[in-house]
Amino acid sequence: EISHPNFSVIMNVGTGKVSYDLTFGFSPKATDGYDHGTDRYAPPPPPPVFFDAALWRDGERYYSQILKGDAKDLKEHVWDIDLQFSPENLIILKWNPESLKGLGSFYLQDAFDGKQINVDMTSKNTFQITNPTHKKIKLKVTPVSS
């Protein structure tokens, strides 16, 4: 029997003072759009100078978005992580790499295909961004059949 990707991962994104948990993953019960009870929209960002972070996909801001887990769709899926820097110019992303083992590949990259930022999330547990020009980070996930 073919097994469909079915997992969720929490990434904490913050400044050290304020943070948000962003949840991404796959479930056979999900769609690639908004799923009531699973996905959580993020509110509009606050005015500049206040920190903000959200997942961005298909024109929508999310704190949590689970995509359809389908064994026939084991290709790269991309979420943007929208970031709004506070005056400290420090954003810390944290996750548990052990929770990713055997689920696929997970990368954080800049908007230029990883020329400046290219983090293999299965081998690190944190990444700091100090350059406010990096307002969008790509979260690239290629699930495997479990």
WOCORVEN-V766665 format. One line per field, one symbol per residue. ss: DSSP state (A for helix, B for strand, O for the rest). psi: psi as a letter, one per 30 degrees, with the letter a starting at -180 (. if undefined). Layout:
# WOCORVEN-V766665
ss: ???
psi: ???
This chain:
# WOCORVEN-V766665
ss: OOOOOOBBBBBBBBOOOOBBBBBBBBBOOOOOOOOOOOOBBOOOOOOOBOOBBBBBBOOBBBBBBBBBOOOOOOOBBBBBBBBBOBOOOOBBBBOOAAAAOOOBBBBBBOOOOOOOOBBBOOOOOBBBBOOOOOOBBBBBBBBOOO
psi: kkkkkilkkkkkkaffeklkkkklakkffllgakjkfeljkklkllllfkklklkkkhgkkkfkjklkjkfghhlkkkkkjkkjklffhkkkkkljfeffkgfakjkkllfhhgeekjkjffflflkkkfjffifkkkjjkjllk.
